[in-house]
Amino acid sequence: MFKFIKKKLFFTLISCFTISFSNGQIFNQSYAAVVNQCSQTNINDDLSQFEALGLKRRGTVQLQNTLDWLKNKYLSYGYSTAQIQEDSYTYSGSTATCKNLIVTKIGTLYPNTFLIICGHYDSIGGTGTNDNGSGIACILETARLLQNIPSEYSIKFINFSGEEDGLYGSKHYVASIVNATSPKMNIRLVLNIDEVGGVAGLTNNTITCEKDTNNSPSTNNAISASMTNQLLTCVGLYSPLQTYLSYAYASDYMSFQSNNEIITGLFETNETTHKHTPSDFLIYMDPVYNFNVAKATIGATLHFAVASSNVLNSENFTSDFNVSFFPNPALDILNINSGSLNESDYTFSLIDINGKIVFNTSVTNAKLIESISLTNLSKGMYLGILQAHDKRVTKKIMIE
């Protein structure tokens, strides 16, 4: 056994060394600076609070309390109510209403293409502190640190329920939101984080990175392998962990896989014996390992979302409340992303190069994305102004 582990570890290290050169990834100091803000205290606190919320099964007060806890976490990070969406559903064999929680951060260059970072928050048999409070802690810390950092691709942080009963939450999300969007939601990658808390008393220095090896469908197996290779490299660049390559199975990314989406995932290499039992507690986990997995998750999210390395851009992004107007240049339609503005009502105006207001509208009960028609406006450069009480955001807009 010892010889096998040694050989496997040697192969993993060689693989990571090769990948870091073959896929062109290099260490990004700006990304590392964000990763290094990851807090062990936050991870410990999130795990303790998650555990204290109890058993999180469908129809229980504890499941709803956990959803409310998650919402308050995201709000405390600066996400607006418009960025936070509840996705309710029921399923056969139960009258209980379950909810997924989705937090959306719109990208600056590819706003209609999404990186999904997901994990389930329901539990079975016990509090589920490892399975999957550990994954939730990673997602929360990633969302906290990326809130004010612009990225080229949009990001959705998704907290699924119903996973333990048969992936019902992710199945519902794919069917009712991904496929019901017109045109269908464009997903760059799904990164699933499930059970990454480690085992107390063991040497937890390796994280398993999972790729798609399924035959139904197999269309995206090659690109999943490529993305997982990039994930392996990110782990090595932004965390002290070693990596082990394996295959995806039996978690929420499989709902996306069967929909022909590109998937990858993280899973603990030393697997807990306490999952799905009343003893799935923090005392049987390794919170330092969980912290290191969170660092790997943050680095990977920065990489896959193509986050800005320009500190000045990040500061401007913050002062503008993450508001953006797209596409820009625009043709017939302009989309207004209210970002973290956290205002339900605002006005939007377009001013031409002569200083004349050529368009003005009031938006009430604003959604995260509002669309306006530009069909009656001439081609040219305009100044777009979003005004909400004492908050004002101005950006140049080109109409073609």
C-alpha positions as CSV (number, residue, x, y, z in Angstrom):
1,M,0.0,0.0,0.0
2,F,2.7,2.5,0.9
3,K,4.5,1.8,-2.4
4,F,1.3,2.3,-4.3
5,I,0.6,5.7,-2.6
6,K,4.2,6.7,-3.3
7,K,3.9,5.8,-6.9
8,K,0.5,7.6,-7.3
9,L,1.9,10.7,-5.6
10,F,4.9,10.7,-7.9
11,F,2.7,10.4,-10.9
12,T,0.5,13.2,-9.7
13,L,3.4,15.6,-9.1
14,I,4.9,14.8,-12.5
15,S,1.4,15.4,-14.1
16,C,1.0,18.8,-12.5
17,F,4.5,19.8,-13.5
18,T,3.8,18.9,-17.1
19,I,0.4,20.5,-17.1
20,S,1.7,23.8,-15.9
21,F,3.7,24.1,-19.1
22,S,1.4,22.4,-21.5
23,N,-1.7,24.5,-21.0
24,G,0.2,27.8,-20.8
25,Q,-0.9,28.7,-17.3
26,I,1.5,30.9,-15.3
27,F,1.5,32.1,-11.7
28,N,-0.5,35.4,-11.4
29,Q,0.7,37.5,-8.5
30,S,-2.6,39.5,-8.5
31,Y,-4.6,36.3,-8.2
32,A,-2.3,35.1,-5.4
33,A,-2.9,38.4,-3.5
34,V,-6.6,37.7,-3.6
35,V,-6.1,34.0,-2.6
36,N,-3.9,35.0,0.3
37,Q,-6.9,37.0,1.8
38,C,-8.7,33.7,2.3
39,S,-9.4,33.5,6.1
40,Q,-9.0,30.4,8.2
41,T,-11.2,32.1,10.8
42,N,-14.0,32.5,8.2
43,I,-13.8,28.9,7.2
44,N,-13.9,27.7,10.9
45,D,-16.8,30.1,11.7
46,D,-18.8,29.0,8.6
47,L,-18.3,25.4,9.4
48,S,-19.4,25.9,13.0
49,Q,-22.4,28.0,12.1
50,F,-23.4,25.5,9.4
51,E,-23.2,22.6,11.9
52,A,-25.3,24.5,14.4
53,L,-28.1,24.8,11.9
54,G,-28.8,21.1,12.3
55,L,-30.1,18.4,9.9
56,K,-31.0,20.0,6.6
57,R,-33.7,17.8,4.9
58,R,-36.5,18.8,2.6
59,G,-39.4,20.4,4.4
60,T,-37.5,21.1,7.6
61,V,-37.2,24.5,9.3
62,Q,-33.5,23.8,9.4
63,L,-33.2,23.8,5.6
64,Q,-35.0,27.1,5.4
65,N,-32.9,28.5,8.2
66,T,-29.8,27.5,6.2
67,L,-31.1,29.2,3.1
68,D,-31.7,32.4,5.1
69,W,-28.2,32.1,6.6
70,L,-26.7,31.8,3.2
71,K,-28.6,34.8,1.9
72,N,-27.4,36.9,4.8
73,K,-23.9,35.9,4.2
74,Y,-24.0,37.0,0.6
75,L,-25.7,40.3,1.5
76,S,-23.0,40.9,4.1
77,Y,-20.3,40.6,1.4
78,G,-21.9,43.4,-0.6
79,Y,-24.1,41.4,-3.1
80,S,-27.4,43.1,-3.8
81,T,-30.8,41.6,-3.5
82,A,-31.1,41.8,-7.3
83,Q,-28.1,39.5,-7.6
84,I,-29.6,36.9,-5.3
85,Q,-32.3,34.6,-6.7
86,E,-34.3,31.8,-5.0
87,D,-35.2,28.9,-7.3
88,S,-38.2,27.0,-5.7
89,Y,-39.3,23.5,-6.7
90,T,-41.0,20.3,-5.5
91,Y,-40.5,16.8,-6.6
92,S,-42.3,13.5,-6.8
93,G,-42.8,11.7,-3.4
94,S,-42.7,14.9,-1.4
95,T,-45.0,17.9,-0.9
96,A,-42.2,20.0,0.6
97,T,-40.9,23.1,-1.3
98,C,-37.2,23.2,-1.6
99,K,-35.0,26.1,-2.8
100,N,-31.8,26.6,-4.6
101,L,-30.0,29.9,-4.0
102,I,-28.2,31.5,-6.9
103,V,-25.9,34.6,-6.7
104,T,-25.0,36.1,-10.0
105,K,-22.0,38.4,-10.8
106,I,-22.1,39.8,-14.3
107,G,-18.9,39.7,-16.4
108,T,-17.4,42.7,-18.2
109,L,-16.5,41.1,-21.6
110,Y,-18.7,38.0,-21.8
111,P,-21.7,38.8,-19.7
112,N,-23.9,36.1,-21.2
113,T,-21.4,33.3,-20.6
114,F,-21.3,31.8,-17.1
115,L,-18.8,30.1,-14.8
116,I,-20.8,28.1,-12.3
117,I,-19.3,27.4,-8.8
118,C,-21.7,25.1,-7.0
119,G,-22.3,22.8,-4.1
120,H,-25.2,21.4,-2.1
121,Y,-26.3,22.7,1.3
122,D,-28.8,20.0,2.2
123,S,-27.8,17.0,4.4
124,I,-29.0,13.6,5.3
125,G,-28.5,11.6,8.5
126,G,-26.9,14.5,10.4
127,T,-25.7,18.1,10.1
128,G,-23.6,17.4,7.1
129,T,-20.7,19.6,8.2
130,N,-18.3,17.8,5.8
131,D,-20.9,16.7,3.3
132,N,-21.3,19.5,2.3
133,G,-20.8,22.3,4.7
134,S,-17.1,22.1,3.7
135,G,-18.0,22.9,0.0
136,I,-20.3,25.7,1.1
137,A,-17.5,27.2,3.1
138,C,-15.3,27.3,0.1
139,I,-18.0,28.8,-2.1
140,L,-18.8,31.5,0.5
141,E,-15.1,32.5,0.9
142,T,-14.7,32.6,-2.9
143,A,-17.8,34.8,-3.3
144,R,-16.7,37.1,-0.6
145,L,-13.3,37.8,-2.1
146,L,-14.5,38.1,-5.7
147,Q,-17.4,40.4,-5.0
148,N,-15.5,43.6,-6.1
149,I,-13.2,42.1,-8.6
150,P,-14.3,42.4,-12.3
151,S,-14.0,39.3,-14.4
152,E,-14.5,38.8,-18.2
153,Y,-17.0,36.0,-17.7
154,S,-20.0,36.1,-15.5
155,I,-20.1,33.9,-12.4
156,K,-23.0,32.1,-10.7
157,F,-22.4,30.9,-7.1
158,I,-25.1,28.2,-6.7
159,N,-26.1,26.5,-3.5
160,F,-28.3,23.5,-4.3
161,S,-30.8,21.7,-2.1
162,G,-32.1,18.2,-2.9
163,E,-28.8,16.7,-3.7
164,E,-28.9,14.0,-1.1
165,D,-32.3,12.8,-2.3
166,G,-31.2,12.4,-5.9
167,L,-29.7,15.7,-7.3
168,Y,-33.2,17.2,-7.5
169,G,-32.1,20.8,-7.0
170,S,-29.6,20.8,-9.8
171,K,-31.9,18.8,-12.1
172,H,-34.6,21.4,-11.6
173,Y,-32.2,24.2,-12.2
174,V,-30.9,22.8,-15.5
175,A,-34.4,22.0,-16.7
176,S,-36.2,25.2,-15.6
177,I,-33.5,27.8,-15.8
178,V,-30.5,26.7,-18.0
179,N,-32.7,25.2,-20.7
180,A,-35.6,27.6,-20.3
181,T,-33.5,30.6,-20.9
182,S,-33.9,32.0,-24.5
183,P,-31.4,31.5,-25.9
184,K,-30.3,28.6,-23.7
185,M,-27.9,29.7,-21.0
186,N,-24.3,29.6,-22.2
187,I,-22.2,27.8,-19.6
188,R,-18.4,28.1,-19.8
189,L,-17.7,25.5,-17.0
190,V,-19.4,24.0,-13.9
191,L,-17.0,23.6,-11.0
192,N,-18.7,21.5,-8.3
193,I,-17.4,21.3,-4.7
194,D,-18.7,18.5,-2.6
195,E,-17.1,17.1,0.6
196,V,-13.7,18.7,0.9
197,G,-13.3,18.8,4.7
198,G,-10.6,16.1,5.1
199,V,-10.3,13.6,7.9
200,A,-9.1,14.5,11.4
201,G,-5.8,12.8,12.4
202,L,-4.7,12.0,8.8
203,T,-2.3,13.8,6.5
204,N,-4.7,15.7,4.3
205,N,-2.4,17.1,1.6
206,T,-4.0,16.0,-1.6
207,I,-7.3,17.1,-3.3
208,T,-9.0,15.0,-5.9
209,C,-9.8,16.9,-9.2
210,E,-12.6,15.2,-11.2
211,K,-13.2,15.2,-14.9
212,D,-16.0,13.9,-17.1
213,T,-15.5,10.3,-18.3
214,N,-19.1,9.5,-19.0
215,N,-20.3,8.0,-22.3
216,S,-23.8,9.5,-22.2
217,P,-23.0,12.0,-23.6
218,S,-19.3,11.9,-24.2
219,T,-19.2,15.1,-26.4
220,N,-17.4,17.2,-23.8
221,N,-15.1,14.6,-22.3
222,A,-12.0,16.1,-24.0
223,I,-12.7,19.7,-23.0
224,S,-13.6,18.6,-19.5
225,A,-10.2,16.9,-19.3
226,S,-8.6,20.1,-20.5
227,M,-10.4,22.2,-17.9
228,T,-9.6,19.7,-15.2
229,N,-6.0,19.9,-16.1
230,Q,-6.2,23.7,-15.7
231,L,-7.9,23.0,-12.3
232,L,-5.0,20.8,-11.3
233,T,-2.6,23.5,-12.2
234,C,-4.5,26.1,-10.3
235,V,-4.4,24.0,-7.2
236,G,-0.6,23.8,-7.5
237,L,-0.2,27.5,-8.2
238,Y,-2.5,28.9,-5.4
239,S,-2.5,26.3,-2.6
240,P,-0.1,24.0,-0.9
241,L,-2.1,21.0,-1.9
242,Q,-1.0,18.1,-4.2
243,T,-3.5,16.7,-6.7
244,Y,-5.0,13.4,-7.7
245,L,-6.9,13.1,-11.0
246,S,-10.2,11.0,-10.9
247,Y,-13.6,11.0,-12.5
248,A,-16.9,12.8,-11.8
249,Y,-19.9,11.0,-10.3
250,A,-23.0,11.2,-8.1
251,S,-23.0,14.9,-7.3
252,D,-24.7,18.0,-8.7
253,Y,-22.4,18.5,-11.7
254,M,-23.9,15.3,-13.1
255,S,-27.2,17.1,-13.8
256,F,-25.2,19.5,-16.0
257,Q,-23.1,16.7,-17.5
258,S,-26.3,14.9,-18.8
259,N,-27.3,18.3,-20.3
260,N,-24.0,18.2,-22.3
261,E,-22.3,20.9,-20.2
262,I,-18.6,21.0,-19.4
263,I,-17.9,20.0,-15.8
264,T,-15.1,19.5,-13.3
265,G,-15.0,19.1,-9.5
266,L,-13.2,19.0,-6.2
267,F,-13.5,16.1,-3.7
268,E,-11.5,15.1,-0.6
269,T,-8.9,12.4,-1.3
270,N,-9.0,11.0,2.3
271,E,-12.7,10.2,2.4
272,T,-14.7,10.6,5.6
273,T,-16.5,7.7,7.1
274,H,-19.0,10.0,8.8
275,K,-20.9,11.2,5.8
276,H,-24.7,10.7,5.9
277,T,-24.5,9.9,9.6
278,P,-25.3,11.8,12.9
279,S,-21.5,12.1,13.5
280,D,-20.7,14.2,10.4
281,F,-19.2,16.9,12.7
282,L,-16.4,19.4,12.5
283,I,-14.4,17.5,15.2
284,Y,-13.9,14.7,12.6
285,M,-12.7,17.1,9.9
286,D,-9.4,18.9,9.1
287,P,-10.4,22.7,8.9
288,V,-6.9,23.6,7.7
289,Y,-7.3,21.3,4.8
290,N,-10.7,22.9,4.1
291,F,-9.0,26.3,4.2
292,N,-6.4,25.1,1.6
293,V,-9.2,23.7,-0.7
294,A,-10.8,27.2,-0.4
295,K,-7.6,28.8,-1.6
296,A,-7.5,26.4,-4.5
297,T,-11.1,27.2,-5.3
298,I,-10.5,31.0,-5.2
299,G,-7.5,30.7,-7.5
300,A,-9.4,28.5,-9.9
301,T,-12.4,30.8,-10.0
302,L,-10.1,33.8,-10.7
303,H,-8.5,31.8,-13.5
304,F,-11.7,30.4,-15.2
305,A,-13.6,33.7,-14.9
306,V,-10.5,35.6,-16.2
307,A,-10.6,38.0,-13.4
308,S,-8.9,41.4,-13.8
309,S,-5.3,41.7,-12.8
310,N,-5.5,45.5,-12.8
311,V,-6.0,46.9,-9.3
312,L,-7.1,50.2,-10.7
313,N,-9.9,48.5,-12.7
314,S,-11.0,46.7,-9.5
315,E,-11.2,50.0,-7.7
316,N,-13.3,51.6,-10.5
317,F,-15.5,48.5,-10.5
318,T,-16.1,48.9,-6.8
319,S,-16.9,52.6,-7.1
320,D,-19.4,51.9,-9.9
321,F,-21.2,49.3,-7.8
322,N,-20.3,46.6,-10.4
323,V,-22.8,48.3,-12.7
324,S,-22.3,47.6,-16.4
325,F,-24.1,48.3,-19.8
326,F,-23.8,45.6,-22.5
327,P,-23.3,44.8,-25.2
328,N,-21.1,47.8,-25.9
329,P,-21.0,48.7,-28.8
330,A,-24.8,48.0,-28.8
331,L,-27.1,47.6,-31.8
332,D,-30.8,47.3,-31.0
333,I,-30.8,46.3,-27.4
334,L,-28.8,47.6,-24.4
335,N,-28.8,45.6,-21.2
336,I,-28.4,47.3,-17.8
337,N,-26.7,45.2,-15.1
338,S,-27.4,46.9,-11.7
339,G,-24.6,44.9,-10.1
340,S,-24.3,45.5,-6.3
341,L,-26.2,48.8,-6.5
342,N,-28.9,47.4,-4.2
343,E,-31.6,49.8,-5.4
344,S,-35.0,48.6,-6.5
345,D,-35.7,51.8,-8.5
346,Y,-33.5,53.9,-10.8
347,T,-33.6,56.2,-13.8
348,F,-31.5,55.6,-16.9
349,S,-30.6,58.3,-19.5
350,L,-28.6,58.5,-22.7
351,I,-27.0,61.8,-23.6
352,D,-25.6,62.5,-27.1
353,I,-22.3,64.3,-27.9
354,N,-24.2,67.6,-28.0
355,G,-25.3,67.2,-24.4
356,K,-28.9,66.5,-25.3
357,I,-30.9,63.9,-23.4
358,V,-32.2,61.6,-26.2
359,F,-33.5,58.8,-24.0
360,N,-34.8,58.6,-20.4
361,T,-36.7,55.9,-18.6
362,S,-37.6,55.0,-15.0
363,V,-37.1,51.4,-13.8
364,T,-39.1,50.2,-10.8
365,N,-38.7,46.9,-9.0
366,A,-35.5,46.4,-11.0
367,K,-34.2,43.0,-11.9
368,L,-30.5,42.3,-12.0
369,I,-30.6,42.7,-15.8
370,E,-33.0,45.2,-17.5
371,S,-33.2,45.6,-21.3
372,I,-34.0,48.7,-23.2
373,S,-34.6,49.2,-27.0
374,L,-32.3,51.4,-29.0
375,T,-34.2,51.1,-32.3
376,N,-35.1,54.8,-32.5
377,L,-31.6,56.1,-31.7
378,S,-28.9,57.1,-34.2
379,K,-25.5,55.5,-34.4
380,G,-22.8,57.2,-32.4
381,M,-21.2,57.8,-29.0
382,Y,-23.5,58.4,-26.0
383,L,-23.1,58.9,-22.3
384,G,-25.2,56.4,-20.3
385,I,-26.3,57.6,-16.8
386,L,-27.8,55.4,-14.2
387,Q,-29.2,57.4,-11.2
388,A,-30.5,55.9,-8.0
389,H,-31.1,58.4,-5.2
390,D,-27.6,59.7,-4.4
391,K,-25.9,57.0,-6.4
392,R,-24.8,57.9,-10.0
393,V,-22.9,55.7,-12.5
394,T,-21.8,57.1,-15.9
395,K,-20.3,55.1,-18.8
396,K,-19.6,55.7,-22.5
397,I,-21.8,53.7,-24.8
398,M,-21.4,53.2,-28.5
399,I,-24.5,52.5,-30.7
400,E,-23.8,50.9,-34.1
